[in-house]
Amino acid sequence: MQSSVVKRSIVVAGHKTSVSLEDAFWKMLKKIAAVRDVTLSDLVASIDASREHANLSSAIRLFVLDFCRDQLNAQIAARKAAENDLRNPAGAPDQRTFDKENKCLGALFA
């Protein structure tokens, strides 16, 4: 059985290094970089600079997981707020707000 973990080379802060990541994490990392409008190398460098773990590959996995968790929590909070606003309609977000959030999440998880 072949491992789904792939070793990839990347330049971080001017130094070539490699990370071993599953394809799903690599793809999501690239999408996060695109959403933040930064290069993949810059994103990995920021993860590297702020990591609390010895292993860069693990730090990247945790970063991606945290990003996805934050996006999901934001969407849940927005829906709860909308439900509360439906009970009290003053200032309730319109459907376009949810469409925009869903489009962003859909692009990340596609």
GUMISE-570767 format. One record per atom (N, C-alpha, C): residue number from 1; residue in three letters; atom name; x, y, z. Coordinates in steps of 0.02 Angstrom, whole numbers. Atoms other than C-alpha are relative to their C-alpha. Layout:
BEGIN
[marnu NUM; ala; CA; [X; Y; Z]],
...
# end
This chain:
BEGIN
[marnu 1; met; N; [42; -59; 0]],
[marnu 1; met; CA; [0; 0; 0]],
[marnu 1; met; C; [44; 62; 0]],
[marnu 2; gln; N; [-39; -61; 7]],
[marnu 2; gln; CA; [68; 170; -51]],
[marnu 2; gln; C; [-25; 53; 50]],
[marnu 3; ser; N; [17; -52; -47]],
[marnu 3; ser; CA; [72; 310; 78]],
[marnu 3; ser; C; [-29; 60; -36]],
[marnu 4; ser; N; [29; -61; 29]],
[marnu 4; ser; CA; [-34; 464; 45]],
[marnu 4; ser; C; [40; 62; 19]],
[marnu 5; val; N; [-43; -55; -20]],
[marnu 5; val; CA; [101; 572; 124]],
[marnu 5; val; C; [53; 11; -55]],
[marnu 6; val; N; [-47; -17; 54]],
[marnu 6; val; CA; [206; 662; -7]],
[marnu 6; val; C; [50; 51; 27]],
[marnu 7; lys; N; [-52; -47; -20]],
[marnu 7; lys; CA; [371; 750; 25]],
[marnu 7; lys; C; [5; 54; -54]],
[marnu 8; arg; N; [-1; -56; 46]],
[marnu 8; arg; CA; [373; 923; -53]],
[marnu 8; arg; C; [55; 49; 21]],
[marnu 9; ser; N; [-52; -50; -13]],
[marnu 9; ser; CA; [512; 1052; -67]],
[marnu 9; ser; C; [-31; 69; -4]],
[marnu 10; ile; N; [24; -68; -1]],
[marnu 10; ile; CA; [481; 1234; -25]],
[marnu 10; ile; C; [55; 45; 28]],
[marnu 11; val; N; [-49; -48; -26]],
[marnu 11; val; CA; [587; 1388; 5]],
[marnu 11; val; C; [-34; 40; 55]],
[marnu 12; val; N; [27; -35; -58]],
[marnu 12; val; CA; [557; 1461; 178]],
[marnu 12; val; C; [54; 48; 25]],
[marnu 13; ala; N; [-47; -51; -23]],
[marnu 13; ala; CA; [643; 1624; 225]],
[marnu 13; ala; C; [68; -7; -34]],
[marnu 14; gly; N; [-61; 5; 39]],
[marnu 14; gly; CA; [770; 1598; 87]],
[marnu 14; gly; C; [36; -66; 3]],
[marnu 15; his; N; [-32; 66; -6]],
[marnu 15; his; CA; [812; 1419; 133]],
[marnu 15; his; C; [-47; -55; -26]],
[marnu 16; lys; N; [39; 56; 26]],
[marnu 16; lys; CA; [754; 1264; 41]],
[marnu 16; lys; C; [-9; -52; 54]],
[marnu 17; thr; N; [15; 52; -48]],
[marnu 17; thr; CA; [668; 1138; 153]],
[marnu 17; thr; C; [-53; -45; -29]],
[marnu 18; ser; N; [52; 45; 24]],
[marnu 18; ser; CA; [548; 994; 133]],
[marnu 18; ser; C; [-49; -14; 56]],
[marnu 19; val; N; [53; 18; -46]],
[marnu 19; val; CA; [384; 951; 215]],
[marnu 19; val; C; [-35; -62; -27]],
[marnu 20; ser; N; [37; 60; 19]],
[marnu 20; ser; CA; [291; 787; 213]],
[marnu 20; ser; C; [-73; 9; 20]],
[marnu 21; leu; N; [71; -14; -13]],
[marnu 21; leu; CA; [104; 816; 196]],
[marnu 21; leu; C; [-44; -43; -44]],
[marnu 22; glu; N; [51; 31; 41]],
[marnu 22; glu; CA; [-50; 726; 136]],
[marnu 22; glu; C; [-24; 51; -51]],
[marnu 23; asp; N; [21; -43; 54]],
[marnu 23; asp; CA; [-118; 796; -26]],
[marnu 23; asp; C; [-56; 48; 21]],
[marnu 24; ala; N; [56; -43; -22]],
[marnu 24; ala; CA; [-276; 864; 58]],
[marnu 24; ala; C; [26; 61; 39]],
[marnu 25; phe; N; [-29; -56; -39]],
[marnu 25; phe; CA; [-172; 970; 179]],
[marnu 25; phe; C; [37; 48; -47]],
[marnu 26; trp; N; [-38; -42; 46]],
[marnu 26; trp; CA; [-60; 1032; 38]],
[marnu 26; trp; C; [-47; 44; -41]],
[marnu 27; lys; N; [48; -37; 40]],
[marnu 27; lys; CA; [-208; 1083; -70]],
[marnu 27; lys; C; [-33; 55; 41]],
[marnu 28; met; N; [33; -50; -42]],
[marnu 28; met; CA; [-293; 1172; 75]],
[marnu 28; met; C; [49; 56; 18]],
[marnu 29; leu; N; [-51; -51; -15]],
[marnu 29; leu; CA; [-131; 1262; 120]],
[marnu 29; leu; C; [6; 48; -58]],
[marnu 30; lys; N; [-5; -42; 59]],
[marnu 30; lys; CA; [-119; 1327; -58]],
[marnu 30; lys; C; [-62; 45; -7]],
[marnu 31; lys; N; [61; -39; 3]],
[marnu 31; lys; CA; [-301; 1385; -52]],
[marnu 31; lys; C; [0; 56; 53]],
[marnu 32; ile; N; [-4; -51; -52]],
[marnu 32; ile; CA; [-272; 1476; 112]],
[marnu 32; ile; C; [47; 56; -21]],
[marnu 33; ala; N; [-47; -50; 25]],
[marnu 33; ala; CA; [-122; 1564; 37]],
[marnu 33; ala; C; [-34; 45; -52]],
[marnu 34; ala; N; [35; -38; 52]],
[marnu 34; ala; CA; [-229; 1617; -111]],
[marnu 34; ala; C; [-52; 47; 30]],
[marnu 35; val; N; [51; -41; -33]],
[marnu 35; val; CA; [-370; 1680; 0]],
[marnu 35; val; C; [32; 59; 37]],
[marnu 36; arg; N; [-36; -54; -36]],
[marnu 36; arg; CA; [-245; 1781; 103]],
[marnu 36; arg; C; [43; 43; -46]],
[marnu 37; asp; N; [-39; -37; 51]],
[marnu 37; asp; CA; [-161; 1842; -56]],
[marnu 37; asp; C; [74; 5; 19]],
[marnu 38; val; N; [-71; 5; -15]],
[marnu 38; val; CA; [12; 1785; -1]],
[marnu 38; val; C; [28; -60; -37]],
[marnu 39; thr; N; [-30; 58; 32]],
[marnu 39; thr; CA; [136; 1665; -78]],
[marnu 39; thr; C; [0; -58; 49]],
[marnu 40; leu; N; [-3; 60; -41]],
[marnu 40; leu; CA; [142; 1488; -16]],
[marnu 40; leu; C; [62; 2; 45]],
[marnu 41; ser; N; [-62; -5; -40]],
[marnu 41; ser; CA; [322; 1517; 41]],
[marnu 41; ser; C; [-7; 49; 58]],
[marnu 42; asp; N; [11; -49; -54]],
[marnu 42; asp; CA; [271; 1671; 141]],
[marnu 42; asp; C; [-46; -28; 54]],
[marnu 43; leu; N; [45; 30; -48]],
[marnu 43; leu; CA; [128; 1578; 223]],
[marnu 43; leu; C; [36; -52; 43]],
[marnu 44; val; N; [-37; 52; -37]],
[marnu 44; val; CA; [239; 1431; 270]],
[marnu 44; val; C; [53; 33; 46]],
[marnu 45; ala; N; [-49; -35; -42]],
[marnu 45; ala; CA; [371; 1553; 335]],
[marnu 45; ala; C; [-33; 28; 63]],
[marnu 46; ser; N; [34; -26; -59]],
[marnu 46; ser; CA; [243; 1633; 450]],
[marnu 46; ser; C; [-21; -56; 48]],
[marnu 47; ile; N; [16; 59; -41]],
[marnu 47; ile; CA; [187; 1461; 511]],
[marnu 47; ile; C; [63; -23; 36]],
[marnu 48; asp; N; [-64; 21; -28]],
[marnu 48; asp; CA; [369; 1415; 538]],
[marnu 48; asp; C; [22; 46; 57]],
[marnu 49; ala; N; [-22; -49; -50]],
[marnu 49; ala; CA; [406; 1575; 636]],
[marnu 49; ala; C; [-41; -3; 64]],
[marnu 50; ser; N; [44; -1; -59]],
[marnu 50; ser; CA; [258; 1553; 753]],
[marnu 50; ser; C; [-15; -69; 28]],
[marnu 51; arg; N; [17; 68; -22]],
[marnu 51; arg; CA; [256; 1365; 775]],
[marnu 51; arg; C; [26; -15; 70]],
[marnu 52; glu; N; [-18; 21; -67]],
[marnu 52; glu; CA; [262; 1287; 946]],
[marnu 52; glu; C; [23; -73; 1]],
[marnu 53; his; N; [-17; 71; 5]],
[marnu 53; his; CA; [304; 1113; 883]],
[marnu 53; his; C; [66; -7; -38]],
[marnu 54; ala; N; [-65; 10; 31]],
[marnu 54; ala; CA; [470; 1043; 827]],
[marnu 54; ala; C; [-4; -17; -74]],
[marnu 55; asn; N; [7; 25; 68]],
[marnu 55; asn; CA; [404; 974; 664]],
[marnu 55; asn; C; [-42; 48; -43]],
[marnu 56; leu; N; [35; -47; 43]],
[marnu 56; leu; CA; [356; 1096; 524]],
[marnu 56; leu; C; [-61; -32; -33]],
[marnu 57; ser; N; [57; 34; 32]],
[marnu 57; ser; CA; [244; 969; 438]],
[marnu 57; ser; C; [-60; -4; 48]],
[marnu 58; ser; N; [54; 2; -50]],
[marnu 58; ser; CA; [143; 947; 598]],
[marnu 58; ser; C; [-29; 69; 12]],
[marnu 59; ala; N; [23; -69; -10]],
[marnu 59; ala; CA; [134; 1135; 623]],
[marnu 59; ala; C; [-45; 22; -57]],
[marnu 60; ile; N; [42; -17; 58]],
[marnu 60; ile; CA; [63; 1154; 447]],
[marnu 60; ile; C; [-67; -34; 6]],
[marnu 61; arg; N; [63; 36; -8]],
[marnu 61; arg; CA; [-68; 1020; 479]],
[marnu 61; arg; C; [-44; 35; 52]],
[marnu 62; leu; N; [38; -34; -52]],
[marnu 62; leu; CA; [-121; 1107; 640]],
[marnu 62; leu; C; [-24; 68; -22]],
[marnu 63; phe; N; [20; -65; 26]],
[marnu 63; phe; CA; [-125; 1276; 553]],
[marnu 63; phe; C; [-62; -8; -46]],
[marnu 64; val; N; [56; 12; 46]],
[marnu 64; val; CA; [-240; 1208; 416]],
[marnu 64; val; C; [-62; -20; 40]],
[marnu 65; leu; N; [57; 20; -41]],
[marnu 65; leu; CA; [-351; 1124; 546]],
[marnu 65; leu; C; [-29; 59; 37]],
[marnu 66; asp; N; [24; -59; -35]],
[marnu 66; asp; CA; [-363; 1284; 648]],
[marnu 66; asp; C; [-36; 48; -47]],
[marnu 67; phe; N; [31; -44; 48]],
[marnu 67; phe; CA; [-403; 1386; 493]],
[marnu 67; phe; C; [-70; -25; -18]],
[marnu 68; cys; N; [65; 29; 18]],
[marnu 68; cys; CA; [-544; 1268; 443]],
[marnu 68; cys; C; [-49; 4; 58]],
[marnu 69; arg; N; [42; -4; -60]],
[marnu 69; arg; CA; [-610; 1262; 621]],
[marnu 69; arg; C; [-25; 72; 10]],
[marnu 70; asp; N; [20; -70; -7]],
[marnu 70; asp; CA; [-611; 1453; 630]],
[marnu 70; asp; C; [-53; 20; -51]],
[marnu 71; gln; N; [49; -15; 53]],
[marnu 71; gln; CA; [-704; 1465; 464]],
[marnu 71; gln; C; [-68; -30; 17]],
[marnu 72; leu; N; [62; 34; -17]],
[marnu 72; leu; CA; [-834; 1340; 522]],
[marnu 72; leu; C; [-33; 34; 60]],
[marnu 73; asn; N; [28; -35; -58]],
[marnu 73; asn; CA; [-856; 1426; 691]],
[marnu 73; asn; C; [-29; 67; -19]],
[marnu 74; ala; N; [25; -65; 23]],
[marnu 74; ala; CA; [-878; 1594; 604]],
[marnu 74; ala; C; [-67; -9; -36]],
[marnu 75; gln; N; [62; 12; 36]],
[marnu 75; gln; CA; [-1012; 1521; 493]],
[marnu 75; gln; C; [-56; -19; 49]],
[marnu 76; ile; N; [50; 19; -50]],
[marnu 76; ile; CA; [-1102; 1442; 642]],
[marnu 76; ile; C; [-23; 61; 39]],
[marnu 77; ala; N; [17; -61; -36]],
[marnu 77; ala; CA; [-1095; 1607; 737]],
[marnu 77; ala; C; [-44; 46; -42]],
[marnu 78; ala; N; [40; -42; 45]],
[marnu 78; ala; CA; [-1164; 1700; 586]],
[marnu 78; ala; C; [-71; -26; -6]],
[marnu 79; arg; N; [67; 30; 6]],
[marnu 79; arg; CA; [-1308; 1579; 570]],
[marnu 79; arg; C; [-40; 10; 65]],
[marnu 80; lys; N; [34; -11; -64]],
[marnu 80; lys; CA; [-1348; 1593; 756]],
[marnu 80; lys; C; [-22; 73; 6]],
[marnu 81; ala; N; [17; -71; -2]],
[marnu 81; ala; CA; [-1344; 1782; 743]],
[marnu 81; ala; C; [-59; 14; -46]],
[marnu 82; ala; N; [56; -10; 47]],
[marnu 82; ala; CA; [-1460; 1774; 592]],
[marnu 82; ala; C; [-65; -27; 30]],
[marnu 83; glu; N; [60; 27; -32]],
[marnu 83; glu; CA; [-1580; 1663; 687]],
[marnu 83; glu; C; [-26; 47; 53]],
[marnu 84; asn; N; [20; -49; -50]],
[marnu 84; asn; CA; [-1581; 1789; 829]],
[marnu 84; asn; C; [-30; 62; -33]],
[marnu 85; asp; N; [25; -58; 36]],
[marnu 85; asp; CA; [-1606; 1930; 705]],
[marnu 85; asp; C; [-69; -13; -31]],
[marnu 86; leu; N; [67; 16; 27]],
[marnu 86; leu; CA; [-1755; 1839; 629]],
[marnu 86; leu; C; [-53; 8; 54]],
[marnu 87; arg; N; [46; -11; -55]],
[marnu 87; arg; CA; [-1834; 1845; 800]],
[marnu 87; arg; C; [-8; 75; 14]],
[marnu 88; asn; N; [-2; -72; -9]],
[marnu 88; asn; CA; [-1787; 2029; 807]],
[marnu 88; asn; C; [29; 30; -64]],
[marnu 89; pro; N; [-26; -15; 67]],
[marnu 89; pro; CA; [-1772; 2084; 623]],
[marnu 89; pro; C; [41; 63; -10]],
[marnu 90; ala; N; [-38; -62; 11]],
[marnu 90; ala; CA; [-1691; 2255; 648]],
[marnu 90; ala; C; [73; -15; -11]],
[marnu 91; gly; N; [-71; 9; 16]],
[marnu 91; gly; CA; [-1521; 2250; 563]],
[marnu 91; gly; C; [19; -71; -19]],
[marnu 92; ala; N; [-16; 69; 18]],
[marnu 92; ala; CA; [-1533; 2068; 509]],
[marnu 92; ala; C; [37; -2; -67]],
[marnu 93; pro; N; [-35; 5; 65]],
[marnu 93; pro; CA; [-1410; 2018; 372]],
[marnu 93; pro; C; [-46; -30; -53]],
[marnu 94; asp; N; [41; 28; 54]],
[marnu 94; asp; CA; [-1486; 1980; 204]],
[marnu 94; asp; C; [31; -63; -27]],
[marnu 95; gln; N; [-22; 65; 28]],
[marnu 95; gln; CA; [-1466; 1820; 103]],
[marnu 95; gln; C; [68; 7; -34]],
[marnu 96; arg; N; [-64; -10; 34]],
[marnu 96; arg; CA; [-1318; 1895; 8]],
[marnu 96; arg; C; [59; -11; 47]],
[marnu 97; thr; N; [-54; 11; -49]],
[marnu 97; thr; CA; [-1214; 1890; 168]],
[marnu 97; thr; C; [16; -74; 6]],
[marnu 98; phe; N; [-11; 72; -6]],
[marnu 98; phe; CA; [-1239; 1703; 184]],
[marnu 98; phe; C; [26; -29; -66]],
[marnu 99; asp; N; [-25; 24; 64]],
[marnu 99; asp; CA; [-1212; 1675; -2]],
[marnu 99; asp; C; [75; 13; -7]],
[marnu 100; lys; N; [-71; -18; 3]],
[marnu 100; lys; CA; [-1044; 1765; 9]],
[marnu 100; lys; C; [42; -46; 45]],
[marnu 101; glu; N; [-37; 44; -46]],
[marnu 101; glu; CA; [-989; 1662; 161]],
[marnu 101; glu; C; [3; -71; -28]],
[marnu 102; asn; N; [2; 68; 27]],
[marnu 102; asn; CA; [-1043; 1499; 81]],
[marnu 102; asn; C; [45; -6; -62]],
[marnu 103; lys; N; [-43; 1; 60]],
[marnu 103; lys; CA; [-951; 1544; -81]],
[marnu 103; lys; C; [73; -5; 22]],
[marnu 104; cys; N; [-69; 2; -26]],
[marnu 104; cys; CA; [-791; 1575; 18]],
[marnu 104; cys; C; [17; -69; 27]],
[marnu 105; leu; N; [-12; 66; -28]],
[marnu 105; leu; CA; [-806; 1413; 114]],
[marnu 105; leu; C; [0; -53; -55]],
[marnu 106; gly; N; [3; 48; 55]],
[marnu 106; gly; CA; [-855; 1319; -43]],
[marnu 106; gly; C; [64; 0; -40]],
[marnu 107; ala; N; [-63; -4; 37]],
[marnu 107; ala; CA; [-698; 1381; -131]],
[marnu 107; ala; C; [56; -32; 39]],
[marnu 108; leu; N; [-53; 30; -41]],
[marnu 108; leu; CA; [-589; 1328; 14]],
[marnu 108; leu; C; [-4; -76; 0]],
[marnu 109; phe; N; [7; 71; -8]],
[marnu 109; phe; CA; [-660; 1154; 28]],
[marnu 109; phe; C; [-12; -38; -65]],
[marnu 110; ala; N; [11; 32; 65]],
[marnu 110; ala; CA; [-684; 1119; -158]],
[marnu 110; ala; C; [62; -40; -20]],
# end
